[in-house]
């Protein structure tokens, strides 16, 4: 059995097991996990369940005999049989089978009930490239042919079907019969996002966000608050999802699905995106000197903390990490010299990307407002959209990113933003680079294994910051 410890924790929290009391057997991959209770024999299993009799427990095993014994000792025990495709279906009667698709590191990326007839999980997939589009097309064909096992990394059985798993998060209101789970990125902000449909063959009607950490819970609450606090006069420029926290027992956020067959996503920053930002900024802005921005206070602490980090051994090139740290120190000094220069701030999404926005008629439809808030430097969202699209989708370097930003600044609506609000685009670009690089460099460096996209972003920030400081803040 090769289930990863992070996946055990994820499945446990979905089952309502929020403590560290998880009972495991036969897992080499979980052997070093200090927060898992590991048992090897029947007597150890009996002793562990007796000791944890008043504690919610998830039992994970690859043995149907061990599962039966555990369920005999505790009939309502939440359990997962991690048996891959080797389990005898007759022996698993009464359990729900799930397929899972893994990340390159072997952790679960998506999972869904094996009896699903449509690949609902593709609604959680960013199909921006030709390769991604081909994967989507091939997956749909395999589902129609009844061969979903060919895109699956494996399968497991659980005591709870998806509808029962989700019931505590949805409360007594909504009921969905079909679901696909996206497990998110391992780290302090990890959430599970669930695509939900009431009938087979339909597009998801809603998405459910389930936080797995305290930091993720703060993001979920912030999104609910932001969608309530956003100015009401934005409907002619952009559309936001309806959102609610459906249950008091377990925190989650239910948001409506804004995409349709008539919407599309694009890696280009278009006039539709510019109109949405122009409308957002019209709802109110203010001018503040650089030295009074909350971000500037946090910047110093982040850079000091980054300097104390040891050189990473998680796949991130040490020379990139060290060079970026040195550039951030110089960038802090540059920001200090601009201390009283005016910065225009307003409402910002702060995760404005091709994945989170769809072009519809007549408005741009925008998801994922969990980082949103007021007092964000204007054009932050423009810079972020282009960096994310060019680096993560097009795999471009910092020179191509800057060329795309210059193209966007020529759009009529962007010219209006700059002219109406008197924006110093170079200063605002510098603040964006300092914010992103200082915020995420330490997060990336502290990960057990950095994702390839993190390497791309770090390299791009290094090149852009180097150019920005070499030009004395006149890169554009």
N, C-alpha and C positions, 0 to 999 in steps of 0.2 A: 504494500500500500504506500503510495507516494504523494498523498495529499499534503499541501504545504500548511505550515502553522498559521499563516495569514489568512488562508482560506477557511481553516477551522474556526478562527475567530470571527470571520465574516458570517459564516453559516450560523454560528452560535448566537450572534447578536440578532440575526433575523429571526431566530427561534425564541428570542426573549431571554437568552442567557447572557447577562451583562457582567457576570463575575468572571474570575479566572479559573473557576472550577469546571474544567472540561476533561472528560475521561477519554483517553485514547488507547488504542492497541495497534501493534504491528507497524507503526509508521516511523521509518528511518528519517524521513524529512522533518518530523516533529520531535526527534529525539532530544535536541538541544533546547527546545522551547521551555523556558522556566515556568511559564504560567499555565502549562498543561499538566493535568494529572495523568500519568501514564501507568497502565496496568498491563501485565503480561499473562496472568493466569486467572482461572475462574475464581480462586480464593481471593486474589487481589481485587478483582472486579467486585465481588460481594462486599469486601471490606470497604472499598472506596464508596460504593453506593450507600452503604450503611452510615459511613462517616459524613456523607454529604446529603443525608436524607431530607434536610430542610432547605437545600440549595438547588436552584435550577441548574440542570446539567444537560449538556449535549454529549451523547455517546457516539463516537465514530469508530468504526471497525470495518475490516474486510471479511469478517467471518459471520456467516448467517447464524451459526450456532451461538456465537457470543452475543449477537444481537437478540436472539430469542431468550437467552438467559437473562440479559439485562432487562428486557421488557417484562419478563416473568417477575423479576425482583421489584421493578417499578413500572407498572402497566402504562402510565402516561408519559414515560420517558421520551424526550425528543431524541431521535437517533438518525444517523446517516450510515448507510452501508456503502462503503467506497470499494466497489467490486469491479469497476470497469464493465467490460462486456462479458465477463466470465460468470456472472451470477445466473443461476437457474431461475427463469421467470416464475416457475411454479412455486419455488421456495420463497419468492419475494412477494407472494400474494398479500395484498393489504398495504403494500408500500407504493409510493409514487416514484416512477423513474424519471430522471432528469438527464438531458444531454448537456455537456459543457464544452465551450470553445476556449482554449487557453491563450494566454500571452506567450511571447517567445521565452520568457523565463519559467514557464510551467505553471504559473498561477492562473486561476480562473478569470476569464475576461467576461464571458456571457454564460448564462445557463437558462434553460427553459424546459418545460415538461416534454417528455419524449412523444406524447400523443398530439402535439401541436401540428397542425396541417400547413401553417403558413410561417415563414421566418420573420416573426414579429420583431425579433432582436435587431433586424437590419435598420429599423427606425432609430436605433441608437448608434448607428455606424456612419462615419463621415466618409461618404463616397465622392471625394473631390478629385481623385486621380483616375486615370484609365484603369490602372491595376485594381483599384477599389471598386470601380464600376463593374469590371469583369467578375470580381468576387461576388458582388451582389447578384449579378445575372446567373452565375453558376449555382449559387446557393438556392435561388428560387427554382431553378430547373431540378436540382436534386431533391428539394422538398416535394415538388409535384410528382417526381418519380418514386417517392417513398424511400429515398436513400439519404436521408438527413444524417445517417451515421457516417457518411463519407466526409462531411465537413466537421464532424464532432471530434473533439480530442479525447473523449471518453464519456462515461456515464456513471451516475450514482443513484442510489435509492434513498428515499427519506420517508419518515413517518407522516409528514405533513404535505398535502398538495399545495400548489401555489396559492389557491384562493384562501385556504386556512392560514397559510404563512403570512398573508397580507392583511387578513381581517383585523388584527389588533391595531395596525397602522391606519386603516381606513375607517375605523369606528363603525357605527351602525348605519351610516349613510350609503355610500357608493358600494357597488358589488360588481366586480369584473371577473369574467370566467377565463380570460386568456391573459397571460403575462409573460414577459421576457425580462431578465435581470441583467443589467450592466453593472459590474462590480466596482468600477472606478479605479483610481490610481492609488496604490499603497502609499500611505503617508498620513500626516496629521490632519489633512482635510478630506479624508476618504468618505465617500458616500456611495450607496447603492441607488441606481436610478432604474425604475421599473416602467417599461412600456405596457400600457393597459388597454384592453379591448373587451367589449361586451359580447361580441359575436365573432365567429371564425371568419377569416378572409377580409376583415375590415382593417382600416388603418387605426392606429392607436387613438383613442379618444382623449387620453390623458397620460401624464407621466407622474410617478410618485418618487420623491426624493427621500431617502432614508439615511440620516447621518449615522456614522459608525464611531465618531470621536466627538469629544467636546468642542473642538475647533469647527468640525463640520456642522454640529448643531447650531453654533453661532451663525454660520453662513446661511443655514436654512431659515433661521429666525430673521436674519437681516433681509433675505429675499422677500419674505412675507411682508415685512415692514416697508421695504422699498416699493413694492408693487402697490401698497396702500398709499404711500406718501408721494408717489410720482404726481406731477401736475396733471390735472384732469383734461387740459386742453391740447393733448398730444395726438388725439385720434386722427387728425388729418395728416400727420407726419409718420407716426409709427404705431404699431399695435403690440400690446403686451398681453401675456396670458392671464386668464382668470386664475386665482390662486387661493388656497385655503389650507389651514392646518386641520385635518379632518378628525383627529382623535386626540384626546387628552392623555390617554394611557401611554402611548409611545409616539414620540415626536416624528413627524414626517410632513412633507409639503406636497399637496396635490395641485398640479398645474395643468391647464388645458393644452391641447395640441394645436398649434397655430399653423403647422405645415399642411399642405394639401397637394393634389396633383397639379394645381395651378401655381404653386410656388416653386422657387428654385434658389439654390445657394450658389454663390460664386466667389472665387478667390480674389476677384477684382474689387477694389473700392469704387463704387459707382455713384452716379448722381442720386440714386435712391438712398444710399447710405448717407451721403452728404446732406440731403434734405432732412433726413431723420435727426441728424445731429444739430442742424440749424434750428429745427423746431424745438429740440430739447433745450438748447441754449437760450432760446427766446423766452423760456419760462422763468428765467432769472439768472443773473450772474453778479459777481462782485469782484472788485479789484483789491488785491492784498500784496504787500511787499513779500519777496521771497523769504525773508527772515521770519515772517509770521505764519508761514504755512506749517500745519502740523507735521507734514511729511518731512520737513527739513530737520525737525527735532529728532524724529525717528531715524533719519538717515545716518547721523553720527553714531548712534548706538548700534545700528546694523553693521556699519563698516568696522567699528571697533570689535564687534563680536566675530566678524568675518576674519579679522586679522589674527584672532586667537584660535581659529580652526586649524587643525593639522592638515597637511597636504592629503587630499582624498585618495583613497585606494579602491574606489568603486567603479572605475572605468573612465572617470573624468581625468583628462590630461592635466597633470600638476602644473605644467607651464601655463596652460590657459587659465586655471584657477588663480595662480599667483599673479599673472599679468592683469587679470580683471580686478583683483584686489588692489593692486597698485594704482590702476586707473581710477577706481572708485575713491581712493584717498585724494588723488588730484582733482577729481570731480567735486568732492566736498569742498575743497579749497576754492574751486571756481564758483560754486554756488554761494559761498560765503562772500566772495568779492561782489557778487550781484545782489547782495543782501537787501537793498531797498528798491531794486527793479520791480516794476508792477507785474503781477501775474493775474490773469483773468480766470476765475473758477466758476463752475456751475455744476449741474447734475451730470454725473458720469456713470456709465455702465461698468467700465473697468475690466470687462472680459468680452469685449466686442470683437467677435471673430466670425469667420465664415460658418463655423459649426453652430453658432448661436443666433444666426440671423438668416431670414429668408425673404427674397424679393417677391412681393405679391402686388396685387392691384387693389387700391392705389397706394398702399402703405408698405413700409418695411416692417416685418414681423420679427420681434426680438425676444429671445429666451434668456434664461440664466442670469437673473439680476441679483445674485447672491453677494456680489462685491460692490453693488451700486451704492451711490450716496451723493450728497451735495458736496460742494467745495473741492471738486476734482478739477485740476487745470484743464482748460479748454484744449481740444485736439488730442487729449490723451487717448480717446477711443479711436480716433483716426490712425494715430501712430501704432496703436496696439493691433488693430485690424490688419494693417499692412505687414507688420513684423510677423504676426502669427501666420498669415496666409503665405507670405513669401518664404519664410523659413521652414515652417512645419509641413506645408503642402508642396510648394515649388522647390524646396531645398536650396533656396537662393542664398547668396552671401550678402554681406552688409552693403556692398555697392549697389546690388540690384534692389535691395530694400529702400535705400535712399532715393534711387531713381523712381521707384513707384510712389514714394512720398511726394517727390517733386511733381509727378504727374497729377496726383490727387489735389495738390495745392492749386492747380490750374483750373479745377472745376468751378463753375460759377458760384455754386452754393458755398463752397469752401472759401472762395474769395470774399463772399458776403460775411461769413463768420469772422474772418480775419479783419476785414474793414470795419464792420459794425462794432466789434468789441476791442479793436486796437491790440491784436494779439502779436506778440513777438514770437514768431514761429520757431526761431532758433533756441530761444530760452525755454520755450515749452517742450521742445524736443529733448533738450538736455535734461530737464526735470524728469521727463518720461524715462529716459535711459538710466538715470541714477536710481529712480524708484524701482524699476523692474530688476535691474542687475543686482542692487543691494538686497532686495526682498528675496529673490529666488536663488542667488548664488549659494547662500548658506544652506537653504533647503536642499538644493541639488547635491551639495558636498556632503551632507549628512545622511543621504540615502544609502542603503546597503548596496544597491546597484543602480546606477543612474540610467535612466531611459535614454535611448539614442537621441530623442528629440531635445532632451535637456542639454546634451553636448552641442547640438546645432545652435540652440539659443545662446549658450554661453559664448561660443565662438563668434556669433554674430554681434552680441553686445560688446564683446571686446573690440571687434573691428570698428563698430560705430562710435564707441566712446573714444577710442584712440583718434579717429578722424575728427571727432567733435572737439576734443581738447587741443589737437594739433592746429586746428583752424581758429582757435580761441573763441569757440562758440558761434562760428558763422558757417556751419556745415551746409545749410540750405541757401 
